[in-house]
Amino acid sequence: RTKFNDFAGILWNLGLFVVLILGATLGIKYMFSSVEEKASIKSSMTPYIIGTVIILGALTIWKILVEFMGDLI
């Protein structure tokens, strides 16, 4: 294992933690909000989902590349 593998794992876990915390926060806000607030929370879900896909996708690609390059070296 290289230091890049460890760093990739740390970034993956940190990204997942941030995504889960933000998702839980949005969910709790949604449960305890009024009808008007629910509409605004629903509109903020689109950037959340897009951001989640970008963050986790980029980290996954980077982690795969680091593992692949580690096998080549």
Protein Blocks (a to p, Z undefined) as FASTA:
>chain_A
ZZklmmmmmmmmmmmmmmmmmmmmmmmmmmmpcfklmmmmmmmmmmmmmmmmmmmmmmmm
mmmmmmmmmmmZZ
